[in-house]
Amino acid sequence: MSAALDEAAGTLLAVWEAAREQTTSRLSGAQLRAVMVVEQYDGINLRRLATLTDMLLSSASRLCDRLVAAGMLEREPGRHDRREISLHLTPEANRLLAELRADRRRRLTRILRAMSPEGQAALVRGMREFDKVGRRGEATVAEGWPVLQPSGERIGDPLADLAASSGAGRPAVSRRRDEPVPLDEPPVVRTA
């Protein structure tokens, strides 16, 4: 089943990649991933960004330097610790992400229009179930793959779990682990 899905997902991944290349030619894949993480975690600090993007702290710092120079990120002193730097998207970065998503949706719409209504309904139903199971983190958290909730919270985020248990910060998950994700919530896509 996973081999069949991997093969069938080729077109979907091609649509994602074509939209990314068309819209974000100014950013590398790593830069785009960092921008998307900052979008999910507005005010994130550099250490947490490095953790969530699987980078060394020094590499994440250099990446942020380039994103600041490109006008995609802003740095400001942290609210609780002035030595800590908070990262925020600029209006330019928000525009770029909106363009990316609009381009991706246009490309998807062209393909979906050629599908039968039954095929469209089956695809959406299957993708929603796939997303719901993935958000629960049953197969992914154990492998270290971060699953984002619609609110931007991660399931199984060791840094957030630690902060929540120590009373600092907000809870690691915005809903109980066993609580289903409403089907009318849009899926969070990390691949840009």
C-alpha positions as CSV (number, residue, x, y, z in Angstrom):
1,M,0.0,0.0,0.0
2,S,2.7,2.5,0.9
3,A,4.5,1.8,-2.4
4,A,1.3,2.4,-4.4
5,L,0.7,5.6,-2.4
6,D,4.3,6.7,-3.0
7,E,3.9,6.2,-6.7
8,A,0.5,7.8,-6.9
9,A,1.7,10.9,-4.9
10,G,4.2,11.7,-7.6
11,T,1.9,14.2,-9.3
12,L,0.9,15.9,-6.1
13,L,4.6,16.3,-5.1
14,A,5.4,17.6,-8.6
15,V,2.6,20.2,-8.2
16,W,4.0,21.2,-4.8
17,E,7.6,21.5,-6.1
18,A,6.6,23.4,-9.3
19,A,4.7,25.9,-7.2
20,R,7.6,26.3,-4.8
21,E,10.1,26.8,-7.7
22,Q,7.9,29.3,-9.5
23,T,7.1,31.4,-6.4
24,T,10.1,31.1,-4.2
25,S,13.0,31.3,-6.6
26,R,14.7,33.7,-4.2
27,L,14.8,31.2,-1.3
28,S,16.5,27.9,-0.9
29,G,14.6,24.9,0.3
30,A,16.1,25.3,3.8
31,Q,15.2,29.0,3.9
32,L,11.6,28.3,2.9
33,R,11.3,25.7,5.5
34,A,12.6,28.1,8.2
35,V,10.2,30.8,7.0
36,M,7.3,28.3,7.3
37,V,8.4,27.3,10.8
38,V,8.5,30.9,11.9
39,E,5.0,31.3,10.4
40,Q,3.8,28.5,12.6
41,Y,5.7,29.7,15.7
42,D,5.7,33.4,15.5
43,G,8.2,34.8,18.0
44,I,10.2,31.5,18.0
45,N,13.8,31.8,19.3
46,L,16.8,30.7,17.3
47,R,17.5,27.6,19.4
48,R,14.0,26.2,18.9
49,L,14.1,27.1,15.1
50,A,17.4,25.1,14.9
51,T,15.7,22.1,16.7
52,L,12.6,22.2,14.5
53,T,14.6,22.4,11.3
54,D,17.1,19.8,12.3
55,M,20.0,22.3,12.0
56,L,23.0,23.1,14.1
57,L,22.5,26.4,16.0
58,S,25.3,28.1,14.1
59,S,23.8,27.0,10.8
60,A,20.4,28.3,11.8
61,S,21.9,31.6,12.9
62,R,23.6,32.0,9.5
63,L,20.4,31.1,7.7
64,C,18.5,33.7,9.7
65,D,21.2,36.3,8.9
66,R,20.5,35.6,5.2
67,L,16.7,35.7,5.7
68,V,17.0,39.1,7.5
69,A,19.2,40.4,4.7
70,A,16.6,39.2,2.2
71,G,13.8,41.0,4.0
72,M,12.0,37.8,5.0
73,L,12.6,37.8,8.8
74,E,12.8,40.4,11.6
75,R,14.6,39.9,14.9
76,E,13.5,41.5,18.1
77,P,14.6,41.0,21.7
78,G,12.6,38.4,23.6
79,R,9.7,39.4,25.8
80,H,10.9,37.4,28.8
81,D,14.7,37.4,28.3
82,R,16.2,40.4,26.5
83,R,19.3,38.3,25.6
84,E,17.1,35.9,23.6
85,I,16.0,36.9,20.0
86,S,12.5,36.4,18.7
87,L,11.9,35.8,15.0
88,H,9.0,37.2,13.1
89,L,8.0,37.2,9.4
90,T,8.0,40.4,7.5
91,P,5.1,41.5,5.3
92,E,7.2,40.4,2.3
93,A,7.5,36.9,3.7
94,N,3.8,36.7,4.3
95,R,3.2,37.9,0.7
96,L,5.5,35.2,-0.6
97,L,3.8,32.4,1.3
98,A,0.4,33.7,0.1
99,E,1.6,33.6,-3.5
100,L,3.0,30.2,-3.0
101,R,-0.2,28.8,-1.7
102,A,-2.3,30.6,-4.4
103,D,-0.1,29.2,-7.1
104,R,-0.3,25.7,-5.6
105,R,-4.1,25.9,-5.4
106,R,-4.3,27.0,-9.0
107,R,-2.2,24.0,-10.1
108,L,-4.3,21.6,-8.0
109,T,-7.6,23.1,-9.3
110,R,-6.5,22.4,-13.0
111,I,-5.9,18.7,-12.1
112,L,-9.0,18.3,-9.9
113,R,-11.3,19.7,-12.6
114,A,-10.4,16.8,-14.8
115,M,-11.3,14.3,-12.1
116,S,-14.8,12.8,-11.6
117,P,-16.8,14.2,-8.7
118,E,-16.6,10.7,-7.1
119,G,-12.8,10.7,-7.5
120,Q,-12.6,14.2,-6.0
121,A,-14.7,13.2,-3.0
122,A,-12.7,10.0,-2.4
123,L,-9.4,11.9,-2.6
124,V,-10.5,14.6,-0.1
125,R,-12.0,11.9,2.2
126,G,-8.8,9.9,2.0
127,M,-6.5,12.9,2.5
128,R,-8.5,14.1,5.5
129,E,-8.2,10.7,7.1
130,F,-4.5,10.5,6.3
131,D,-4.0,14.0,7.8
132,K,-6.0,13.1,10.9
133,V,-3.9,10.0,11.6
134,G,-0.7,11.9,10.9
135,R,-1.7,14.7,13.3
136,R,-2.2,12.1,16.0
137,G,1.4,11.4,15.5
138,E,1.1,7.6,15.8
139,A,3.6,6.8,13.2
140,T,5.5,10.0,12.9
141,V,6.5,11.3,16.3
142,A,8.4,8.1,17.1
143,E,10.4,8.7,13.9
144,G,11.2,12.3,14.9
145,W,9.0,13.9,12.2
146,P,7.2,16.9,13.6
147,V,3.5,17.0,13.0
148,L,1.9,20.4,13.2
149,Q,-1.5,21.2,14.5
150,P,-3.6,23.9,12.8
151,S,-2.8,26.2,15.7
152,G,0.9,25.7,15.0
153,E,1.6,23.5,18.0
154,R,3.6,20.3,17.6
155,I,2.6,16.9,18.9
156,G,5.5,15.4,20.7
157,D,7.7,18.5,20.8
158,P,10.2,17.8,23.5
159,L,11.0,21.5,24.1
160,A,7.4,22.5,24.4
161,D,6.6,19.4,26.6
162,L,9.5,20.5,28.9
163,A,8.3,24.1,29.0
164,A,4.7,22.9,29.8
165,S,5.8,20.6,32.5
166,S,7.9,23.3,34.1
167,G,5.1,25.8,33.9
168,A,6.8,28.0,31.4
169,G,5.3,28.8,28.0
170,R,2.0,27.5,26.7
171,P,1.0,23.8,26.5
172,A,2.6,21.7,23.9
173,V,-0.7,20.6,22.2
174,S,-3.7,22.8,21.7
175,R,-6.1,19.8,22.0
176,R,-6.0,16.4,23.7
177,R,-4.1,13.8,21.9
178,D,-7.2,11.6,21.5
179,E,-9.4,14.5,20.4
180,P,-10.1,14.3,16.7
181,V,-9.1,17.1,14.4
182,P,-12.2,18.6,12.9
183,L,-12.5,17.8,9.2
184,D,-13.3,21.3,8.2
185,E,-9.9,22.6,9.4
186,P,-7.4,23.0,6.6
187,P,-4.4,20.7,6.8
188,V,-1.1,22.2,7.7
189,V,1.4,21.4,5.0
190,R,5.1,21.8,5.9
191,T,6.5,21.1,2.4
192,A,5.5,24.5,1.1
